[in-house]
Amino acid sequence: MAPPPSSSASTERETMTTRRSVLVTGGAGFIGSHTVLQLLREGFHVSIIDNLDNSVPEALDRVRALAGPALAQNLRFFLGDLRSKEDLEKVFSSKRYDA
Ligand SMILES: NC(=O)c1ccc[n+]([C@@H]2O[C@H](COP(=O)([O-])OP(=O)(O)OC[C@H]3O[C@@H](n4cnc5c(N)ncnc54)[C@H](O)[C@@H]3O)[C@@H](O)[C@H]2O)c1
């Protein structure tokens, strides 16, 4: 017998989120940090590139604390500038992103 639709949808959602990786540019900023926390809570692996021009590392400490130790492990931070080819190569050479 086929599983009920809700179970199938739940499995599909779990597969999508546990395997998907998102790169958030400016993720230490106001909008970015809130977005990152929500993505972590939804089960995504999150990488951030931010040059901290208009943010502080403590913002990410706060995100990690709010996410909790287990989900905080799914967060990677790259200190870098989006305008730098070298910085972008570091971000994209170490991981594949879905979004
Ligand atoms: N209510 C509040 O407490 C509050 C606080 C801050 C901002 N805001 C509002 O939020 C809006 C802005 O939020 P936001 O998240 O768009 O901006 P933001 O400045 O908070 O975030 C942008 C992030 O991008 C980073 N960044 C900028 N240029 C970069 C580059 N070249 N390479 C890598 N990183 C770079 C910055 O360091 C910053 O962390 C504004 O409307 C502002 O008024 C509200």
The ligand as a Gaussian input file, in Angstrom:
#p B3LYP/6-31G(d) Opt

LIG

0 1
 N       15.579000      47.544000      12.502000
 C       16.885000      47.403000      12.683000
 O       17.351000      47.169000      13.775000
 C       17.780000      47.505000      11.471000
 C       19.133000      47.265000      11.610000
 C       19.930000      47.324000      10.460000
 C       19.351000      47.621000       9.258000
 N       18.032000      47.865000       9.151000
 C       17.416000      48.152000       7.842000
 O       17.644000      47.019000       7.030000
 C       17.929000      47.453000       5.695000
 C       19.298000      47.004000       5.254000
 O       19.496000      45.660000       5.554000
 P       20.430000      44.802000       4.647000
 O       20.515000      43.454000       5.278000
 O       20.007000      44.938000       3.234000
 O       21.819000      45.590000       4.753000
 P       23.017000      45.342000       5.752000
 O       23.986000      46.462000       5.508000
 O       22.562000      45.110000       7.134000
 O       23.619000      43.973000       5.219000
 C       24.407000      43.902000       4.068000
 C       25.580000      42.978000       4.370000
 O       26.340000      42.856000       3.195000
 C       27.701000      43.025000       3.507000
 N       28.354000      43.543000       2.309000
 C       28.210000      44.750000       1.719000
 N       28.966000      44.854000       0.625000
 C       29.601000      43.658000       0.490000
 C       30.537000      43.132000      -0.464000
 N       30.961000      43.844000      -1.510000
 N       30.992000      41.874000      -0.285000
 C       30.563000      41.119000       0.767000
 N       29.690000      41.569000       1.701000
 C       29.206000      42.820000       1.560000
 C       27.749000      43.971000       4.683000
 O       28.918000      43.828000       5.461000
 C       26.494000      43.532000       5.455000
 O       26.775000      42.515000       6.395000
 C       17.822000      48.950000       5.702000
 O       16.531000      49.289000       5.268000
 C       18.037000      49.310000       7.161000
 O       17.436000      50.524000       7.487000
 C       17.239000      47.810000      10.247000

